[in-house]
């Protein structure tokens, strides 16, 4: 069995292994390498390495690969209604030729998974704002985290913004309401955070600067400035000091769900970066549920 694909302009200069994961399915890197070596994946009828960068119009042939057994189910696109598109367009903070900045709502993913679910990329792909382009996510924001989020309009802009995030030239400020009273008013956390890739245990260094804005015996409003960008970094670090974030059902002190807030009280408040000597600063207003809990816990912002 042979499947043939033609590379379109949106994938120009993309690595072949990344193209496979984006266009075919979430195939493990080891399996991609194996099939490339065996000649089961060819570019313009030639064998290539996983690092090879494809070009617009290239012909990619996949031979005798049993996708159902070897890959995780391909992502299913979410088809948004006009109301969903409009409600997310109303969250836009800035819209320019290169990217869109929005105040992301809690409870919505950035990208779709193996199950059909609401996500920003599929929603904005149907928006008039991207009618002559497509949305590119350039950084991560957890499904339940609200606040500033950026989507590029062009591949070139996406590459630039992605590199700025990778080189730590984007300065992010988060706000969180956490259980209990953080002892120090400001400081730095340096942790070895553990995550798993299948059964493989991976330890990653994580660094965050924090400053307490207000606190009492019940709760603390804290400003967080992560230096590194590890998965669930801020949630894990606050849990590690015994002050988990309100609404966090994963990183909490007990197995009880009693009294847990519906929303995660973690908000991407501000993002700052510079492009061609021009400073960009974007701030996202706090959600109503966040402001409500501040009032209930008698915290000032």
Residue pairs with C-beta under 8 A, 6 or more apart in sequence:
1 63
1 64
1 65
2 61
2 62
2 63
2 64
3 61
3 62
4 59
4 60
4 61
4 62
5 23
5 59
5 60
5 62
6 57
6 58
6 59
6 60
7 19
7 54
7 55
7 56
7 57
7 58
7 59
7 60
8 56
9 56
10 134
10 155
11 19
11 22
11 23
11 54
11 56
12 54
12 55
12 56
12 155
13 53
13 54
13 55
13 155
14 22
14 53
14 54
15 50
15 51
15 52
15 53
15 54
16 36
16 41
16 43
16 48
16 49
16 50
16 51
16 52
16 53
16 54
16 60
17 29
17 32
17 33
17 50
17 51
19 54
19 60
20 27
20 32
20 41
21 27
21 32
24 62
24 67
24 71
24 74
25 67
25 71
25 72
25 73
25 74
25 75
26 71
26 72
26 74
26 75
26 114
27 70
27 71
27 72
28 71
29 50
31 70
31 71
32 41
32 50
33 50
35 41
35 62
35 65
36 47
36 48
36 49
36 50
37 47
39 47
39 63
40 62
40 63
40 64
40 65
41 48
41 60
41 61
41 62
41 63
41 65
42 48
42 60
42 61
42 63
43 52
43 54
43 58
43 59
43 60
44 58
44 59
45 59
45 61
54 60
67 74
72 114
73 114
74 114
75 111
75 112
75 113
75 114
76 112
76 114
76 115
76 116
77 112
77 116
77 122
78 112
78 116
78 117
78 118
78 119
78 122
78 123
79 122
79 126
80 118
80 122
80 123
80 126
84 118
84 123
85 123
85 124
85 126
85 127
88 102
88 105
88 108
88 120
88 123
88 124
88 127
89 127
89 129
91 102
91 103
91 104
91 105
92 100
92 101
92 102
92 103
92 129
93 101
93 102
93 103
93 148
93 282
93 283
93 284
94 100
94 101
94 282
95 101
95 129
97 153
98 152
98 153
98 154
98 157
99 138
99 150
99 151
99 152
99 153
99 157
99 161
100 124
100 129
100 135
100 150
100 151
100 153
101 148
101 149
101 150
101 271
101 282
102 120
102 148
102 149
102 151
103 146
103 147
103 148
103 149
103 284
103 285
104 110
104 120
104 141
104 145
104 146
104 147
104 148
104 149
104 268
104 284
105 146
105 287
106 143
106 144
106 145
106 146
106 263
106 264
106 287
106 289
107 143
107 144
107 263
108 118
108 119
108 120
108 143
109 117
109 118
109 119
109 120
109 143
110 119
110 120
110 121
110 137
110 140
110 141
110 143
110 149
111 119
111 120
111 121
111 137
112 119
112 121
112 122
120 135
120 137
120 149
120 151
121 135
121 137
121 151
124 130
124 135
124 151
125 134
125 135
130 153
133 153
133 154
134 153
135 151
135 152
135 153
136 151
136 152
136 153
136 154
136 155
136 157
136 158
137 151
138 150
138 151
138 152
138 158
138 161
138 162
138 165
139 149
139 150
139 161
139 162
139 165
139 170
139 229
140 229
140 231
141 147
141 149
141 268
142 232
142 235
142 264
142 266
144 247
144 263
144 264
144 266
145 174
145 264
145 266
145 267
145 268
146 263
146 266
146 267
146 268
146 284
146 287
146 290
147 174
147 267
147 268
147 269
147 284
148 172
148 268
148 269
148 270
148 271
148 282
148 283
148 284
149 268
150 161
150 271
150 282
152 158
152 161
160 275
161 170
164 170
164 273
164 275
165 229
168 227
168 228
169 273
169 274
170 271
170 272
170 273
171 225
171 271
171 272
171 273
172 225
172 226
172 268
172 270
172 271
173 223
173 224
173 225
173 268
173 269
173 270
173 271
173 272
174 223
174 224
174 225
174 226
174 234
174 266
174 267
174 268
174 269
175 213
175 221
175 222
175 223
175 224
175 266
175 267
175 269
175 286
175 290
175 301
176 221
176 222
176 224
176 234
176 238
176 245
176 265
176 266
176 267
177 219
177 220
177 221
177 222
177 245
177 246
177 265
177 290
177 293
177 294
177 297
177 299
178 219
178 220
178 222
178 238
178 243
178 244
178 245
178 246
178 265
179 218
179 219
179 243
179 244
179 245
179 246
179 253
180 217
180 218
180 219
180 220
180 242
180 243
181 215
181 216
181 217
181 218
181 219
181 220
181 243
182 210
182 212
182 215
182 220
182 222
182 241
182 243
184 212
185 211
185 212
186 209
186 210
186 211
186 212
187 209
187 210
188 207
188 208
188 209
188 210
189 206
189 207
189 208
189 210
189 237
189 240
189 241
190 205
190 206
190 207
191 205
191 206
191 236
191 237
191 240
192 203
192 204
192 205
192 206
193 203
193 204
193 205
193 206
193 230
193 233
193 236
193 237
194 201
194 202
194 203
194 204
195 202
195 204
195 230
195 231
196 202
204 228
204 230
205 228
206 226
206 228
206 230
206 233
206 236
206 237
207 226
207 227
207 228
208 224
208 225
208 226
208 227
208 228
208 233
208 234
208 237
209 224
209 225
209 227
210 222
210 223
210 224
210 225
211 222
211 223
212 220
212 221
212 222
212 223
213 221
213 222
213 223
213 299
213 300
213 301
214 220
214 221
214 299
214 300
214 301
215 221
215 222
215 299
216 297
216 298
216 299
218 297
218 298
219 246
219 293
219 297
219 299
220 243
220 299
221 294
221 299
221 300
221 301
222 238
223 269
224 234
226 233
226 234
230 236
232 250
232 251
234 245
234 266
235 244
235 245
235 248
235 250
235 251
235 266
236 251
238 244
238 245
238 251
239 245
239 248
239 251
239 252
239 253
242 253
244 251
244 252
244 253
245 251
245 264
245 265
245 266
246 260
246 261
246 264
246 265
246 293
247 260
247 261
247 262
247 263
247 264
247 265
247 266
248 260
248 264
248 266
249 257
249 260
252 260
261 289
261 293
262 289
263 287
263 289
263 290
265 290
265 293
267 284
267 286
267 287
267 290
268 284
269 283
269 284
269 286
270 281
270 282
270 283
270 284
271 280
271 281
271 282
272 279
272 280
272 281
272 282
273 279
273 280
274 280
286 294
286 301
294 300
294 301
